Every structure is written in structure tokens, then in C-alpha cells.
Amino acid sequence: MESLAEQLAATGALPSIRHIRVFDQTLSFVAESNDLYSLMLHKSFTTLNSRRTADVDMEHHVDNISLGLSHVLLSQQVLPLVAFARNGPAEMIGQKVSGLLGDLLRENAMGAAVNNDPSVGRPLLLVVDRNSDIAAGLHHPFTYRGLLIDALGMHLNKVEIDSVIDIDPVNDKVFAQHGGKDFGDFSERVKRELDDYTREYESLSRANAPKFDSDSKQAISEMLANAPKLRERKQSLDSHVKLAHTILKKITDGHLDKYHGVEAGLIFSEGFDMTAFAELMGSNTPLGDKQRIYLVAFIANASDEIKLAEIDKLRHFVEGEGMPFPALQYIRRLRSWSMNNPQRNGNEPQNAASIGWSLAQNLAKNITNTFTQGGKRQLTLTRLVDALLEDRAASARGGAATAARAKLIEGLGAVEPRTSRPVDLSDLRFNQVIVFVAGGGTISEYENLKLWEQEHPRKSVIYGSTDIVSGVEFLGEL
């Protein structure tokens, strides 16, 4: 800003620049909807985890992430407590964001945030690393929104097939209300919407048949007033029908429903259908899909040597002579590191990815089956949010869930931006959480969190990441 002002003054073209005001619009992020944001920092997972990343590049990337995240909070005018997974990128980002928020406070840039509504309480910013749940990044989604991203490559709410189709996540009521539903349910909803549209259109047409009385004039006026809305509605429905037909072909040709089913059983600890897994490995489907489900199976059974041996028998389907599978090599290294180094001295140098893997294993041990009550399907991140946003009434009842929550919090650090001092999360409760995933977010995590939010009407979740990546893109980074 200062440099811009100096250059304007040096030109001599302006006798005075006192009338010019320059604003920093904090445009380091993109809001894809009201509760979903991205910093648009591509290949973040690679930058944060590759051994080839130079220290200066790592520092620059972490600075960019921290700045973008502070811009998100500044735009929302909220001053959260900052929580993060200890060690690795999440802690570096959390500490830097806290420092930036402190600077903004001293500059009086967060006036509204300082006076947050006490009835709502302070929000929590939760920073985690993609390594904490690699399987979720590879998972084949089966919601309409997820398939648009994973199967059709939707980016920034734009889908290109034979033409570019823009989807408005706010004003497109069908998508806003039903985009997170399973593809079959969404298709049924679109069919009902089309039937409703047809009935309304025919009703208007009959009511406005040519007549020559005063009542007909009013009816014609009503028809003309409703025509633009009906046209927009029809265009939106036609777009969704076109997209749904394209997705259906992808599902049929690629057995995406079967991929989703086997992976869901693994991720949600509902069982491993080895027969279906083997059939998919031998099917005539894209190699990338086979590699993704293979990695999910490997990760889910990382501690079961017998199942890993069975999975390894099918490895030739995903890697062969002259066709290496670097993603599997990466996962194997993480597993090996975790098994050989169950506890390390805090002063020893540690690989960020290995720390993330260890965090994932600890999360699995602490909260699997404990916070997944009533058979609910919750991803690791959703379980973590569920634990952190637990009501005081539930805590007062005690029990295994409360004990697991306390153990889980031991692996998290927290900072108060006002003072830059550590905070103990044990006795704190929150109603709002702003989640940030360093290394790439997934639509599956976002949708799983929103399902949790629907079941907890007094809670609020906003989800964001360095970039929203599809399973295909994440596999490429691995």
C-alpha cells in the first residue's frame, strides 16, 4: 500500500493524493457457498509433505496459508480461539494465524469481532492436516454434489461437459436443499420438481386461454409476471437433468456405486467386503479408481497383517512391471514409521506426514465406536468436531465419551489470540467451529459435517481448506 502511494506521488500527475483511499479487500480466499471456503492454494499437500520442498518454500507456503485464513476471519469479523493438532503444519499454521489476529487487534481492524454476541460465545478455529485422514481424501463420494466434483470435475461451482454449466449454491433451491443427498435420492427429487413444474405450467396455460373479459386481463398479467421465474426454474431443472444423465453414465460404466459401497464399509468400520473388492480390482474400470480403493483398504487395515496379506495379493492390479505406484510407497513409509516409532522424543526431528499418520492412528483409537453413537456414519474430522462441541450437560453425565474427549484434547494445542498464551480446552465449550484442513479439503468431509450440524441445530460449522480437491487430484498428489 505504501509503495503504491509513493509511486503515485512520484509521477507528478496528481497535485495531491489526499483524496485517494486504498482498501485491502482481503481477497486471499474464495467462498464457494456461505459455509464452504477455499484459499485456492493448489498442490498444498505436496508442498507440505514432500522431501523436495525447500525450507524457504515451506515457510512461504505456510505464510500464505496463515494470511489467507486470517483474511477469512477478518471478513467474517470473528475472533476465535485457535486450536490445532500438535506438531507438523497444523501447529505452525495455528500459531501464525493467532499472531496475525493479534496484529489485527492492535490495528483495530477487528472491532466487531471484539464485541461478539456473548449469547453465542466465542467460535473455535480448528486447524488440522490432511494426513489426519488420508482415506477421506481418496473416498469415492456418492452424493450429487460429490459426484459433480469427483466424476465431472466441478470447480468453483462450474461444470463443463459439452458446455459450461454454472450452479448457484445459494439461489438454486434444488441444489441448495438436496445437493448433499445420495445420487438416487437427488434424482427422485429432480423428477418430482419437474412434475411440479409441468403441473404449474399447464395450470397457468389453461387459466390464461384467450378470453375477452376483465378477469382474463388480470390472469394474463399474472402469467407474464410469473413467466421469468418459471423460465429460470425450468432452465435450472434442465441443467440438473443433463448433469444427472451424465453422472448416471459414469456410475454405470465405472461401477462408482460399488466403489463407494466398499470404501464406506472400510471408512466407517462397517466391515470389509473382500469379494466385492477383488471383483473391482479385476474389473475393466479406470486404474485411478482401483488405486484409490486399494489405498483406502490398505489404510483401513494398516494394523491387521492378515488382511494386508490378502490385499497385497491383488497389488498387481494397481502396480505392475514398469508401472510404479508411488502413493502406495508413501503410505507404506508412513505405516512403517508409525510402527517403528510409537513414541518419539519431542526434540527429535520429525516428518510432518509421519506426525499426521500418528495423529490419525490416535484419533482412531480414541474415538472410533465411542463418538459414533447409534450407528451414525461419521468421518474422523466429524468425530473430532463432535467431541470439541460437546455440550456441558453431556460432559456432566461423564462416561466413556467424556473420557475419550479428554484424551483426544491432549493431542490438541490451543492459543488465545488476544494474549498469545496457551489455552486449556478441557473446560471450554463451543457452539461454532470454523474448520480448516491444510493440504486439501474434500467434499465428503464438508457434507459429513453438515449432516452432523443438522442433527445439532444449536451448533454451526464452517468448512475450508487450502483447496477443495477431488479424489483424482489427491491421488495425483500422493
C-alpha positions in Angstrom: 0.0 0.0 0.0 2.8 2.4 1.0 4.7 1.6 -2.2 1.6 2.3 -4.3 1.2 5.7 -2.7 4.8 6.6 -3.2 4.7 5.7 -6.9 1.5 7.8 -7.4 3.1 10.8 -5.7 6.3 10.4 -7.7 4.5 10.6 -11.1 3.6 14.2 -10.5 0.4 13.6 -12.4 -1.6 14.3 -9.3 -1.3 17.5 -7.4 -2.5 15.8 -4.2 -3.3 12.2 -3.3 -5.0 13.1 -0.1 -8.4 12.4 -1.6 -7.4 8.8 -2.6 -8.2 6.0 -0.2 -6.8 2.5 -0.7 -8.5 -0.6 0.8 -7.1 -4.0 1.4 -10.1 -6.2 0.3 -8.6 -9.4 1.8 -9.2 -11.5 -1.3 -7.0 -14.4 -0.4 -9.9 -16.9 -0.4 -12.9 -17.9 -2.3 -16.3 -18.6 -0.7 -17.9 -21.4 -2.7 -21.0 -21.1 -0.5 -21.9 -19.5 2.8 -20.2 -22.2 4.8 -17.5 -23.5 2.4 -14.3 -21.6 1.6 -11.0 -22.3 -0.2 -7.7 -20.5 -0.2 -7.1 -21.7 -3.8 -3.6 -22.9 -2.9 -3.1 -25.8 -5.3 -0.8 -28.8 -4.6 -0.6 -27.9 -1.0 -0.4 -31.5 0.2 2.7 -32.0 -1.9 4.3 -28.8 -0.7 3.7 -29.6 2.9 4.9 -33.2 2.8 7.4 -33.6 0.0 11.1 -34.1 1.0 12.0 -32.0 -2.0 10.3 -28.9 -0.6 12.9 -26.4 0.3 12.7 -24.7 3.8 12.1 -21.3 2.2 9.3 -22.6 0.0 7.7 -24.4 3.0 7.8 -21.2 5.1 6.4 -19.1 2.2 3.5 -21.6 1.8 2.7 -21.7 5.5 2.8 -17.8 5.5 0.3 -17.8 2.5 -2.0 -20.2 4.3 -1.9 -18.2 7.5 -2.6 -15.0 5.7 -5.5 -16.4 3.7 -7.0 -17.9 6.9 -6.7 -14.6 8.7 -8.5 -12.9 5.8 -11.4 -15.4 6.2 -11.7 -14.5 9.8 -11.3 -10.8 9.2 -14.1 -10.9 6.5 -16.4 -12.7 9.0 -15.4 -10.3 11.7 -14.9 -13.1 14.3 -12.1 -13.6 16.8 -11.9 -17.3 17.6 -9.8 -19.3 19.9 -7.3 -21.2 17.8 -7.0 -24.9 18.2 -4.6 -27.2 16.2 -3.2 -30.7 16.0 0.2 -30.6 17.8 3.4 -30.7 15.7 3.5 -30.5 12.0 1.9 -28.0 9.6 -1.3 -27.6 11.6 0.6 -26.2 14.7 2.7 -23.9 12.5 -0.4 -22.5 10.8 -2.3 -22.2 14.1 0.4 -20.3 15.8 0.9 -17.9 12.8 -2.8 -17.3 12.5 -3.0 -16.4 16.2 -0.2 -14.0 15.8 -1.8 -12.3 12.7 -5.1 -12.0 14.6 -3.2 -10.3 17.4 -1.7 -7.8 15.0 -5.2 -7.1 13.5 -6.5 -6.4 17.0 -3.7 -4.0 17.7 -4.6 -2.2 14.4 -8.2 -2.0 15.4 -9.1 -4.0 12.3 -11.5 -6.4 14.1 -13.7 -4.0 16.1 -16.9 -6.0 15.5 -15.1 -9.3 16.4 -14.0 -8.0 19.8 -17.7 -7.5 20.8 -19.0 -10.9 19.7 -22.5 -11.7 20.9 -22.0 -13.2 24.3 -25.1 -15.3 23.9 -23.4 -17.1 21.0 -20.0 -17.3 22.6 -16.5 -17.4 21.0 -16.1 -19.6 17.9 -13.3 -22.1 17.6 -10.9 -22.2 14.7 -9.8 -25.9 14.3 -6.7 -26.4 12.1 -5.9 -30.0 11.1 -3.7 -31.7 8.5 -4.9 -33.8 5.5 -2.6 -36.6 6.8 -5.0 -37.0 9.7 -7.5 -38.8 7.4 -5.9 -39.7 4.0 -8.7 -42.2 3.3 -11.4 -39.5 3.3 -9.4 -37.7 0.6 -9.4 -40.8 -1.6 -13.0 -41.9 -1.0 -15.5 -42.1 -3.9 -18.5 -39.9 -2.9 -22.0 -40.8 -3.9 -23.9 -37.6 -3.2 -24.9 -35.4 -6.2 -22.5 -32.6 -5.2 -19.7 -35.1 -4.6 -20.2 -36.8 -7.9 -20.2 -33.4 -9.7 -16.8 -32.8 -8.3 -15.3 -36.3 -8.4 -16.9 -37.6 -11.7 -17.5 -34.4 -13.7 -14.7 -32.2 -12.3 -16.8 -29.4 -11.0 -14.6 -26.5 -9.9 -15.8 -23.2 -8.3 -19.4 -24.3 -9.0 -18.8 -24.7 -12.7 -19.2 -27.9 -14.6 -18.1 -28.4 -18.2 -19.5 -31.2 -20.3 -20.4 -30.0 -23.8 -21.0 -26.6 -22.4 -20.2 -24.8 -19.2 -23.0 -25.0 -16.6 -23.0 -22.6 -13.6 -24.5 -23.8 -10.4 -25.6 -21.2 -7.9 -25.3 -22.9 -4.4 -27.5 -20.2 -2.8 -30.3 -19.4 -5.2 -30.6 -22.8 -6.9 -33.0 -24.2 -4.3 -33.0 -27.7 -5.6 -29.2 -27.9 -5.3 -29.0 -26.0 -2.0 -31.6 -28.3 -0.4 -30.8 -31.6 -2.0 -27.2 -31.5 -3.4 -25.9 -33.3 -0.4 -28.2 -36.3 -0.8 -27.3 -39.6 -2.3 -27.5 -39.5 -6.1 -30.6 -41.8 -6.2 -32.5 -39.5 -3.8 -31.4 -36.4 -5.6 -32.6 -37.9 -9.0 -36.0 -38.7 -7.5 -36.2 -35.1 -6.1 -35.5 -33.6 -9.5 -38.2 -35.8 -11.1 -40.7 -34.5 -8.6 -39.7 -30.9 -9.2 -40.1 -31.5 -12.9 -43.6 -32.9 -12.4 -44.5 -30.0 -10.1 -43.2 -27.5 -12.8 -45.3 -29.3 -15.5 -48.4 -29.1 -13.4 -47.9 -25.4 -12.6 -47.2 -24.5 -16.3 -50.2 -26.4 -17.5 -52.4 -24.8 -14.9 -51.2 -21.3 -15.9 -51.7 -22.1 -19.6 -55.3 -23.3 -19.0 -56.1 -20.3 -16.8 -54.8 -17.9 -19.5 -56.6 -19.3 -22.5 -57.7 -16.5 -24.9 -60.7 -14.6 -23.4 -62.0 -11.1 -23.7 -63.1 -10.1 -20.2 -61.6 -8.1 -17.3 -60.7 -11.3 -15.4 -58.6 -12.6 -18.3 -56.5 -9.4 -18.3 -55.6 -9.9 -14.7 -54.7 -13.6 -15.3 -52.6 -12.7 -18.3 -50.7 -10.1 -16.2 -50.1 -12.8 -13.5 -48.8 -15.2 -16.2 -46.4 -12.6 -17.6 -45.2 -11.8 -14.0 -44.5 -15.5 -13.3 -43.0 -16.3 -16.7 -39.4 -15.3 -15.9 -39.4 -17.3 -12.6 -40.8 -20.3 -14.4 -38.3 -20.0 -17.2 -35.3 -19.8 -14.7 -36.7 -22.7 -12.8 -37.1 -24.8 -16.0 -33.5 -23.9 -17.1 -32.2 -25.0 -13.7 -34.1 -28.2 -13.8 -33.0 -28.9 -17.3 -29.3 -28.4 -16.3 -29.6 -30.8 -13.4 -31.3 -33.4 -15.6 -28.5 -33.1 -18.1 -25.9 -33.4 -15.4 -27.7 -36.3 -13.7 -27.8 -38.3 -17.0 -24.0 -37.7 -17.5 -23.3 -38.8 -13.9 -25.5 -41.9 -14.3 -23.4 -43.0 -17.3 -20.3 -42.5 -15.3 -21.7 -44.6 -12.5 -22.8 -47.4 -14.8 -19.6 -47.5 -16.8 -17.2 -47.1 -13.8 -19.2 -49.1 -11.1 -18.9 -46.0 -8.9 -21.7 -47.2 -6.7 -19.7 -50.3 -5.9 -16.5 -48.4 -5.2 -18.4 -46.2 -2.8 -20.1 -49.1 -1.0 -16.8 -51.0 -0.4 -15.0 -47.9 0.7 -17.8 -46.8 3.0 -17.7 -50.1 4.8 -14.0 -49.6 5.4 -14.0 -46.0 6.4 -17.0 -46.3 8.8 -15.7 -49.6 10.3 -18.8 -51.5 9.0 -16.8 -54.4 7.5 -14.6 -55.2 4.6 -16.3 -56.9 1.6 -13.3 -58.7 0.3 -15.2 -60.3 -2.5 -16.5 -57.1 -3.9 -13.1 -55.5 -3.5 -11.5 -58.3 -5.5 -14.1 -58.0 -8.3 -13.4 -54.3 -8.6 -9.7 -54.9 -8.7 -10.3 -57.2 -11.7 -12.9 -55.1 -13.4 -12.5 -53.1 -16.6 -12.6 -49.7 -14.7 -10.0 -46.9 -14.7 -6.7 -47.6 -12.9 -7.1 -44.4 -10.8 -10.3 -45.7 -9.2 -8.6 -49.1 -8.4 -5.6 -47.3 -6.9 -7.9 -45.2 -4.7 -9.9 -48.1 -3.2 -6.7 -50.1 -2.8 -5.1 -47.3 -0.7 -8.3 -47.0 1.3 -8.3 -50.7 2.0 -4.6 -50.6 3.0 -5.1 -47.7 5.4 -8.2 -49.1 7.0 -6.4 -52.4 7.6 -3.0 -51.0 8.5 -2.8 -52.8 11.8 -4.1 -56.2 10.5 -1.3 -58.2 9.0 -3.6 -61.0 7.8 -5.9 -58.7 5.8 -2.9 -56.8 4.5 -1.5 -60.0 3.1 -4.8 -60.7 1.3 -4.9 -57.2 -0.1 -1.3 -57.5 -1.2 -2.2 -60.5 -3.4 -4.2 -58.0 -5.6 -1.4 -55.5 -5.8 -0.6 -56.4 -9.4 -3.9 -54.8 -10.5 -2.6 -51.4 -9.4 1.1 -51.7 -10.0 3.0 -53.8 -12.4 6.3 -54.1 -14.2 7.3 -50.7 -15.3 4.3 -49.1 -13.6 5.2 -47.9 -10.1 2.6 -46.9 -7.6 4.3 -44.0 -5.6 1.2 -43.3 -3.5 1.4 -46.8 -2.0 5.1 -46.4 -1.3 4.3 -43.2 0.5 1.6 -44.8 2.7 3.8 -47.8 3.4 6.5 -45.5 4.7 4.1 -43.7 7.0 2.9 -47.0 8.3 6.4 -48.3 8.8 7.5 -45.1 10.6 4.4 -45.2 12.9 5.0 -48.9 13.8 8.7 -48.4 14.4 8.4 -45.1 16.3 5.3 -45.4 18.6 6.8 -42.6 20.8 9.5 -40.1 20.0 11.3 -37.5 22.0 9.9 -34.1 21.3 13.4 -32.8 20.5 14.0 -35.2 17.6 13.3 -34.1 14.1 10.0 -35.4 12.8 8.5 -35.7 9.4 5.2 -33.8 9.2 3.5 -36.5 7.3 4.5 -39.1 9.8 3.2 -37.0 12.6 -0.1 -36.7 10.7 -0.3 -40.5 10.3 0.3 -40.9 14.0 -2.4 -38.4 14.8 -4.8 -40.4 12.6 -4.0 -43.6 14.4 -4.5 -41.9 17.8 -7.8 -40.5 16.6 -8.9 -43.9 15.5 -8.0 -45.5 18.8 -9.6 -42.8 21.0 -12.9 -42.1 19.2 -13.8 -45.0 16.9 -17.0 -46.5 18.2 -17.1 -44.1 21.1 -18.4 -41.0 19.4 -20.1 -42.9 16.6 -23.3 -43.4 18.6 -26.4 -45.1 17.2 -24.6 -46.4 14.1 -24.1 -42.9 12.7 -21.6 -42.6 9.9 -19.0 -40.0 11.0 -15.7 -39.3 9.4 -12.7 -38.7 11.7 -13.0 -35.0 11.4 -16.7 -35.0 12.2 -16.0 -37.1 15.3 -13.3 -34.6 16.4 -15.8 -31.7 16.0 -18.4 -33.7 17.8 -16.1 -34.1 20.7 -15.0 -30.5 20.8 -18.5 -29.1 20.6 -19.9 -31.5 23.2 -22.5 -29.8 25.5 -21.8 -29.3 29.1 -24.8 -31.5 30.0 -23.3 -34.4 28.2 -20.0 -33.8 29.9 -21.7 -33.7 33.3 -23.0 -37.2 32.7 -19.5 -38.5 32.3 -18.9 -41.9 30.8 -16.6 -43.3 28.1 -17.4 -40.5 25.7 -16.3 -37.8 28.1 -13.1 -39.7 29.0 -12.3 -40.2 25.3 -12.9 -36.4 24.7 -10.4 -35.6 27.4 -7.8 -38.0 25.9 -8.4 -36.6 22.5 -7.9 -33.0 23.6 -4.5 -34.0 24.9 -3.3 -34.2 21.3 -4.5 -30.6 20.5 -3.0 -27.3 21.3 -4.8 -24.0 21.6 -3.9 -20.3 21.7 -5.8 -17.2 22.7 -5.0 -14.6 20.0 -5.6 -11.7 22.4 -2.6 -12.7 24.6 -0.8 -15.3 22.5 -0.9 -17.6 25.5 -1.8 -21.3 25.6 -5.4 -22.2 26.4 -6.7 -25.4 28.1 -9.7 -26.7 26.1 -10.8 -29.2 28.7 -13.4 -27.0 30.4 -14.4 -24.9 27.3 -17.5 -25.5 25.2 -18.3 -24.1 21.8 -21.3 -23.6 19.6 -19.4 -22.5 16.5 -16.4 -24.1 14.8 -14.5 -22.9 11.7 -12.7 -26.0 10.4 -9.6 -25.6 8.3 -7.8 -28.5 6.6 -4.2 -27.9 5.5 -3.2 -29.9 2.5 -6.6 -30.1 0.7 -10.2 -30.5 1.8 -12.7 -32.9 0.5 -16.4 -32.5 -0.3 -17.1 -35.7 1.7 -15.8 -34.1 4.9 -17.8 -31.0 4.3 -21.1 -32.9 3.7 -20.5 -35.2 6.7 -20.0 -32.2 8.9 -23.2 -30.6 7.6 -25.1 -33.8 8.3 -23.8 -33.6 11.9 -24.9 -29.9 12.0 -28.4 -30.8 11.0 -28.6 -33.2 14.0 -27.3 -30.4 16.3 -29.4 -27.3 15.5 -27.7 -25.1 18.1 -24.3 -25.8 16.6 -22.7 -24.2 13.5 -19.9 -25.5 11.3 -17.9 -23.7 8.5 -15.5 -25.8 6.5 -12.5 -24.7 4.5 -9.1 -25.8 3.2 -6.1 -24.8 1.2 -8.1 -26.2 -1.8 -11.1 -28.4 -2.4 -9.7 -31.4 -4.2 -11.3 -34.4 -5.8 -10.1 -38.0 -5.1 -8.4 -38.0 -8.5 -6.5 -34.8 -7.7 -5.5 -36.1 -4.3 -4.3 -39.4 -5.7 -2.1 -37.4 -8.1 -0.5 -35.5 -5.2 0.1 -38.7 -3.2 
